[in-house]
Amino acid sequence: RALQAVAEAMEGNETVEILGMVLKCLLSCVGEIVEFFSDLAYVQVAVRGFSFCEGVNATFALCKFQNIKPLLAGSLIGSVVTMTSLCCMLGAIAAGVAASWPYGTDSNSDPAAFTVCKITAVFSMLVGIIVGGGMMATISSGCSCLMVLYAEDPEALERSRPALAEAFEARMNDIGEGFELASRSH
């Protein structure tokens, strides 16, 4: 934030503005990486009972010594969660407007009825965000936990649910091929 304030104070100098944008981009990337590792560290805290610092150390060790493909696949879950939460919000808005529409569009209705329709849409949006976000946060946490535990010990899933382990491994291989293709093209 301090760097952002300095950059805003030096507006007008194009070189400083460009450097500020580059720095802002780099800080954003570092922030995303820290957030990614923090999420994985919280899995270690929840599952193993580690302190947060121990969880971060375990996460770094996991990334260094184990299969990182499941962890990278887990990072893709965030996009799905965000889009699904937005869909829940839009669905709730549509339901709220559809429920109140007949009351606000009648030619004999007063302007207050249309205001009620708008208020219902806003209230429905808030309910959709809260309910959809809560549901998807649970799914996201479960996926993060599954990915971390699978990266640590893939054989555990094989021992307990062989058919599921086979399907999961096939998907991991598909994801791995996608990452390999993307890295070859650059």
C-alpha positions in Angstrom: 0.0 0.0 0.0 2.9 2.3 0.7 4.3 1.7 -2.8 0.9 2.3 -4.3 0.7 5.7 -2.4 4.2 6.7 -3.7 3.2 5.7 -7.3 0.0 7.8 -7.0 2.0 10.7 -5.7 4.3 10.6 -8.8 1.5 10.6 -11.4 2.5 12.3 -14.6 6.0 10.7 -14.8 5.4 7.9 -17.4 8.6 6.0 -16.4 7.6 5.9 -12.8 4.0 4.9 -13.8 5.3 2.0 -15.9 7.6 0.8 -13.1 4.8 1.1 -10.7 2.5 -1.1 -12.9 5.3 -3.7 -13.2 5.9 -3.6 -9.5 2.1 -3.9 -8.8 1.9 -6.9 -11.1 4.9 -8.6 -9.4 3.4 -7.9 -5.9 0.1 -9.3 -7.1 1.8 -12.5 -8.3 3.7 -12.9 -5.0 0.4 -12.3 -3.1 -1.3 -15.0 -5.1 1.5 -17.5 -4.4 1.5 -16.7 -0.7 -2.3 -17.1 -0.6 -2.0 -20.5 -2.5 0.6 -21.8 0.0 -1.5 -20.5 3.0 -4.5 -22.4 1.8 -2.5 -25.6 1.6 -0.8 -24.9 5.0 -4.3 -24.6 6.6 -5.0 -28.1 5.3 -1.9 -29.3 7.3 -3.2 -27.4 10.3 -6.7 -28.9 10.1 -5.6 -32.5 9.3 -2.4 -32.9 11.2 -2.9 -30.4 14.1 0.2 -28.4 13.2 0.7 -24.8 14.0 0.5 -22.5 11.0 4.3 -22.2 10.6 4.7 -26.0 10.9 1.9 -26.3 8.2 3.8 -23.9 5.9 7.0 -25.9 6.4 5.1 -29.1 5.7 3.6 -27.6 2.6 7.0 -26.4 1.2 8.4 -29.9 1.9 5.4 -31.5 0.1 6.0 -29.2 -2.9 9.7 -30.0 -2.9 9.6 -33.7 -2.5 6.3 -35.0 -3.6 4.0 -34.9 -6.7 3.0 -31.3 -7.2 0.4 -32.0 -10.0 -2.5 -32.6 -7.6 -1.7 -29.3 -5.8 -1.7 -27.4 -9.1 -4.9 -29.1 -10.1 -6.3 -28.0 -6.8 -5.5 -24.4 -7.7 -7.8 -24.6 -10.6 -10.7 -25.3 -8.3 -10.8 -21.6 -7.3 -12.0 -20.6 -10.8 -14.8 -23.1 -10.7 -15.9 -22.0 -7.2 -16.0 -18.4 -8.3 -18.0 -19.1 -11.4 -20.5 -21.3 -9.5 -20.9 -18.7 -6.8 -21.7 -16.1 -9.5 -24.2 -18.5 -11.1 -25.9 -19.0 -7.7 -26.1 -15.2 -7.3 -27.6 -14.7 -10.7 -30.1 -17.5 -10.1 -31.1 -16.0 -6.8 -31.6 -12.6 -8.5 -33.7 -14.1 -11.3 -35.8 -16.0 -8.7 -36.3 -12.8 -6.6 -37.2 -10.7 -9.7 -39.5 -13.4 -11.1 -41.3 -13.7 -7.7 -41.9 -9.9 -7.4 -42.3 -9.0 -11.1 -46.1 -9.4 -11.3 -46.5 -6.9 -8.5 -44.1 -4.3 -9.9 -45.2 -4.4 -13.6 -49.0 -4.1 -13.3 -50.2 -1.0 -15.1 -52.4 -0.2 -12.1 -49.6 -0.6 -9.6 -48.0 2.3 -7.8 -44.3 3.2 -8.2 -43.6 1.7 -4.7 -44.3 -1.8 -6.1 -41.5 -1.4 -8.6 -39.2 -0.3 -5.8 -40.2 -3.4 -3.9 -39.1 -5.4 -7.0 -35.7 -3.7 -7.0 -35.3 -4.3 -3.3 -36.2 -7.9 -3.7 -33.6 -8.3 -6.4 -30.9 -6.8 -4.2 -31.9 -8.9 -1.2 -32.0 -12.0 -3.5 -28.5 -11.2 -4.7 -27.2 -11.0 -1.2 -28.8 -14.3 -0.3 -27.4 -15.9 -3.4 -23.9 -14.7 -2.6 -24.0 -15.9 1.0 -25.6 -19.3 0.3 -23.7 -20.0 -2.9 -20.4 -18.8 -1.5 -20.8 -20.8 1.7 -21.6 -24.0 -0.3 -18.7 -23.5 -2.7 -16.3 -22.7 0.1 -17.0 -26.1 1.6 -16.4 -27.8 -1.7 -13.2 -25.8 -2.2 -11.9 -26.8 1.2 -12.7 -30.4 0.6 -10.9 -30.3 -2.8 -7.9 -28.7 -1.2 -7.7 -31.3 1.5 -8.1 -34.1 -1.0 -5.4 -32.7 -3.2 -2.9 -32.2 -0.4 -3.5 -35.7 1.1 -3.3 -37.3 -2.4 -0.1 -35.5 -3.1 1.3 -36.8 0.2 0.3 -40.4 -0.2 -1.4 -41.5 -3.4 -1.4 -45.1 -2.3 -3.8 -44.4 0.6 -6.6 -43.8 -1.9 -5.6 -46.9 -3.8 -5.8 -49.0 -0.6 -9.2 -47.7 0.4 -11.1 -47.1 -2.9 -9.2 -48.7 -5.9 -11.8 -47.7 -8.5 -11.9 -44.1 -7.4 -8.1 -44.1 -7.2 -7.9 -45.3 -10.8 -10.3 -42.6 -12.1 -8.5 -39.9 -10.0 -5.1 -41.0 -11.4 -6.4 -40.8 -15.0 -7.6 -37.3 -14.4 -4.3 -36.3 -12.8 -2.5 -37.7 -15.9 -4.8 -35.6 -18.1 -4.0 -32.5 -16.1 -0.3 -33.3 -16.1 -0.4 -33.6 -19.9 -2.1 -30.2 -20.1 0.6 -28.6 -17.9 3.4 -30.3 -20.0 1.8 -29.1 -23.3 1.5 -25.5 -21.9 5.1 -25.5 -20.7 6.4 -26.8 -24.1 4.6 -24.1 -26.0 6.4 -21.3 -24.0 
